[in-house]
Structures are given as structure tokens and as C-alpha cells.
Amino acid sequence: MMWCFVSEPSGTIHELILPKGSRGIDCLEKIASRINLVEKDYFGLRYINPSNGVESWLNLRNRLLDQLYTGGGPHRIQLMVKYFVNVQELQQPITRDLYYSTLVNHINHGKIDLKSIDKNIVAQIFALTAQVHVGDFNAEALPDYSVLYHLDEEWSLDFQKVVETEHLKLDSVTPSQAKIKFIQLVSELDLYGVESFHVHSMGDNPKELTLSVRHDGLRVYRANSCKEKNTETANLLKFITYDSISTVSYKGKRFTIVHGNGNTDHTHSSFLLKRNSAAISLFRTFTEYHSFFQCNTVKSSVIEKCSRNSFGRVFSVFFPNSNKGKLFLFDVMCTRRQAYNQAWSVLHAPNKNRQSAFYHSDRSFNRKSVYSLSLADEIPANSSAKEQKNQESFFFINNEDKLNRKEQWKSTVSHSNDINSLSLEELRDTVTDLIEKRMCQVCMDEEVSTAFCPCGHVVCCTECAAVCRECPLCRTQVTYAQRVFFN
């Protein structure tokens, strides 16, 4: 058995006891099942090897034991967002929560450097983070904005006033809406969803460079210049789109790109990395990003690309078609569009039995604890219904009272005109629920103002309804969109 600690970006830790033959996908699915994450195709498992300090993505299709350090103690793994998409494509509150936590983690660790960003945008980032954690602006109880993120320069009074002004603009914005605005704001930055590698140019005078893999292609910068203030565009040496790339390859520490616009005019760009494993990681990142963001389907050549360990090579002599000892190079199994469609089909399936008691909540329950698989985790398929009920009650015992109270005040609001009997918390939850239900479910920015015909669903604003050919909820063909008014 393997003892693993899997941490979310927010710091919540899950303890797992896994069989020795478990693959990375088994670990990811167990965590996704616990937090009811359906959109798990956007996520991966990050691991730091304690022997050399090298951080890398675990291959979800390979055995964990083949990728983890075999020293003593539990294996510490991080659940992180691997593929960053637009916030409009995120369908679950839990997914947006993990996106938000991952981006905050990137800012705190310098992957998104605030000194390379315009001061007004930085002030908005501080204000949105404060809105998530402390709520509306209160002049009598100002939060300490300076502790939210680390700034290299000294915190000034002028910048404090700018942050306070931005925070004041967010009055009545709920934490879930603030997270959406935060993701939307950060997604407009050039460092959003970027995997960067430190490389050297090939030639007589090699130079230190930074090679960034993005959803739209590759960008080559002078070393560390992409994080210097107001110099990113000036220090951008080369931008290579995926469409212009013919082939990519690696040999030893060398990574080579063949690109060009014409059939005969091709350029070979080669880069040297510190170690062979870094070149393999760069090749893997490029291929997986290209497959996920640019392709309609993942090619079979990508899915089947693998090598074999020593045992697998011997075994394949006698059984050539066996999967024993295979080490897959890529773990991307679906594209961006396929990931969205698969999650949508699961979330809107007629059978809702798979949904947990807290499925529609915005993670309002207390999750700041360590969960243990050894006590109760995956329910065996052959267990009785009574045993399954007992297992489920173990996980939701802490939330049962809160859910009962929520149902109680919902019933009170529905069947009574006297709102004076409601507590402040119940009134706040009621207003928050009403506000969120009136937001456009596509852009999450404007109020719903159209009804789709003939299905009758009221879920979009005027601008989003103009580009929808099918209803986002029932997939019925839209004949026309009728304008509706609430006042």
C-alpha cells in the first residue's frame, strides 16, 4: 500500500491509502470523488522529488510507484490546474474555486509576478482578493491589504488608496462572483496558464532564454525579462504559433522546433536545457498543450506513444501485444471541447443520484481538515445499501445540520410572508442566492434578460443570447430569443 498526502491549492490536505499498482488517474479520481469535481480533465498532479528538488507533472496513465521517490514517509502530491481555460467554460463552483486558489498560489510563488503588471490591475487583484476573504469595504475596519500578496517595492499610501477605491467598487459582490472576476482579470495577462522553461540558445555565443509554452504557441524571451516591469513586449524575441510548427523533437538535452509559413521556407530553432529530463518535460508539455487546445481529437499517435521498462521489454518478446511494463509519454486523453462536453453531459444527466448533498453549494461547509481514506473512502461495489448509507453519513455528518438549516430557511421563505423571523445569516444567503440566479450563466457578468424559445429557459443576457444557437441547459435549437424584464 502507498501512503499519500494530496494537497489542494488552498492548502486542504487529503490522506490516501492506495494500492501499490495504482496509477496517477486513480489518485486523481479519488480526490475528484471526494470534492465532487466533475471537470477533472483540467487538473493534474504535481510532484516535487525530495531527492533533487525537481518539480514535474505526474503522468496519470503510469503507475505512481514508477514516478515517486521511494524514500521513507508519505508521498506529498499537489492537485493543481494543468490546463487553463476561460472562466466562461467552467461549469462548477468547485472548479472555479480551485482555479482561484491555483492562481493565488501562482502569484504567491512568483509564477505570476506582480511587478510585471500594470499598477491598476495589481490594485484590482488586491481588491478582489480582499472581497473574497473579508467581504464589502468597511472604512471603520480596513483589512491589511499588504499581507495578501508580497510586493518587492515598499507599500505606499497612494497605492493603498487605489486598492481601497477598487475595493469600494465591489460593494455587494458575493465571494463567488469576486472569484469569477478575479479569474477573468488574471486570464487577460500574458502569464496566465504558461509553463516556462529555462533554456540556452545554440551557437558560438549561447544566451540564457526563457521558453514559454502557451495555449496559442511558444514564446521566447530573454532570460528573466518576461517578469521585468513593462519590458515583456520589448524583450519578446520570438513568437511561434502552433499552425506554423512542422515538427518538434528532442535528443538528449536538445529541443528542436521546425517552423515556417511556407512549404519551403522552414527555420530550425534549437535550444539546450540543463538535463535530459527537462527536454522530455518540454516536449511533453508542448505536445499536450497542442493536443488539448488546438486539436479536435487527441491523435492515436499521441495516446499510444510509450516506452517499456526492463521487465516490459522482456515480457514483450513473448507477448508483443501486452501492456505490461509500458510507460506512456503523454497523459492527455481529451481536448478542450471534449472536456467541456463530457462535463456538461454528466452535470445535466437525467439521473442525479451521483450528486452529493453539497453539490450545489459554493463550498460553504468546513473543509479545513484532513480526510482519511483508511477510515472511509470509496464504497465497494458489492456493499449493501445500508452499508453505503452508513459510509456516506460518515463524510456528511459535519454538514448535516447545516444542510437541514438551509432547507428549513428555504421552506420558511417559500411558505411565509414574514421575513422578520429570519436570521441575518439566512437573509444574507437568500439575497446571495437570488443575485446569483439572476446572473447570466454564460458570461456571469450581466443580468439575465432573454428567454429562449421554444424551451423557455431564462439563463442568458442579451449579448450571450445573440450567439447561442442552442439552449445551454437543454440543448434545444433556439428559434428566437424573447427579451424579458424583471422590473
C-alpha positions, 0 to 999 in steps of 0.5 A, a space after each residue: 500500500 502507498 501512503 499519500 498526502 494530496 494537497 489542494 491549492 488552498 492548502 486542504 490536505 487529503 490522506 490516501 491509502 492506495 494500492 501499490 499498482 495504482 496509477 496517477 488517474 486513480 489518485 486523481 479520481 479519488 480526490 475528484 470523488 471526494 470534492 465532487 469535481 466533475 471537470 477533472 480533465 483540467 487538473 493534474 498532479 504535481 510532484 516535487 522529488 525530495 531527492 533533487 528538488 525537481 518539480 514535474 507533472 505526474 503522468 496519470 496513465 503510469 503507475 505512481 510507484 514508477 514516478 515517486 521517490 521511494 524514500 521513507 514517509 508519505 508521498 506529498 502530491 499537489 492537485 493543481 490546474 494543468 490546463 487553463 481555460 476561460 472562466 466562461 467554460 467552467 461549469 462548477 463552483 468547485 472548479 472555479 474555486 480551485 482555479 482561484 486558489 491555483 492562481 493565488 498560489 501562482 502569484 504567491 510563488 512568483 509564477 505570476 509576478 506582480 511587478 510585471 503588471 500594470 499598477 491598476 490591475 495589481 490594485 484590482 487583484 488586491 481588491 478582489 482578493 480582499 472581497 473574497 476573504 473579508 467581504 464589502 469595504 468597511 472604512 471603520 475596519 480596513 483589512 491589511 491589504 499588504 499581507 495578501 500578496 508580497 510586493 518587492 517595492 515598499 507599500 505606499 499610501 497612494 497605492 493603498 488608496 487605489 486598492 481601497 477605491 477598487 475595493 469600494 467598487 465591489 460593494 455587494 459582490 458575493 465571494 463567488 462572483 469576486 472569484 469569477 472576476 478575479 479569474 477573468 482579470 488574471 486570464 487577460 495577462 500574458 502569464 496566465 496558464 504558461 509553463 516556462 522553461 529555462 533554456 540556452 540558445 545554440 551557437 558560438 555565443 549561447 544566451 540564457 532564454 526563457 521558453 514559454 509554452 502557451 495555449 496559442 504557441 511558444 514564446 521566447 524571451 530573454 532570460 528573466 525579462 518576461 517578469 521585468 516591469 513593462 519590458 515583456 513586449 520589448 524583450 519578446 524575441 520570438 513568437 511561434 504559433 502552433 499552425 506554423 510548427 512542422 515538427 518538434 523533437 528532442 535528443 538528449 538535452 536538445 529541443 528542436 522546433 521546425 517552423 515556417 509559413 511556407 512549404 519551403 521556407 522552414 527555420 530550425 530553432 534549437 535550444 539546450 536545457 540543463 538535463 535530459 529530463 527537462 527536454 522530455 518535460 518540454 516536449 511533453 508539455 508542448 505536445 499536450 498543450 497542442 493536443 488539448 487546445 488546438 486539436 479536435 481529437 487527441 491523435 492515436 499517435 499521441 495516446 499510444 506513444 510509450 516506452 517499456 521498462 526492463 521487465 516490459 521489454 522482456 515480457 514483450 518478446 513473448 507477448 508483443 501485444 501486452 501492456 505490461 511494463 509500458 510507460 506512456 509519454 503523454 497523459 492527455 486523453 481529451 481536448 478542450 471541447 471534449 472536456 467541456 462536453 463530457 462535463 456538461 453531459 454528466 452535470 445535466 444527466 437525467 439521473 442525479 443520484 451521483 450528486 452529493 448533498 453539497 453539490 450545489 453549494 459554493 463550498 460553504 461547509 468546513 473543509 479545513 481538515 484532513 480526510 482519511 481514506 483508511 477510515 472511509 473512502 470509496 464504497 465497494 461495489 458489492 456493499 449493501 445499501 445500508 452499508 453505503 448509507 452508513 459510509 456516506 453519513 460518515 463524510 456528511 455528518 459535519 454538514 448535516 445540520 447545516 444542510 437541514 438549516 438551509 432547507 428549513 430557511 428555504 421552506 420558511 421563505 417559500 411558505 411565509 410572508 414574514 421575513 422578520 423571523 429570519 436570521 441575518 445569516 439566512 437573509 444574507 444567503 437568500 439575497 446571495 442566492 437570488 443575485 446569483 440566479 439572476 446572473 447570466 450563466 454564460 458570461 456571469 457578468 450581466 443580468 439575465 434578460 432573454 428567454 429562449 424559445 421554444 424551451 423557455 429557459 431564462 439563463 442568458 443576457 442579451 449579448 450571450 443570447 445573440 450567439 447561442 444557437 442552442 439552449 445551454 441547459 437543454 440543448 434545444 435549437 433556439 428559434 428566437 430569443 424573447 427579451 424579458 424584464 424583471 422590473 
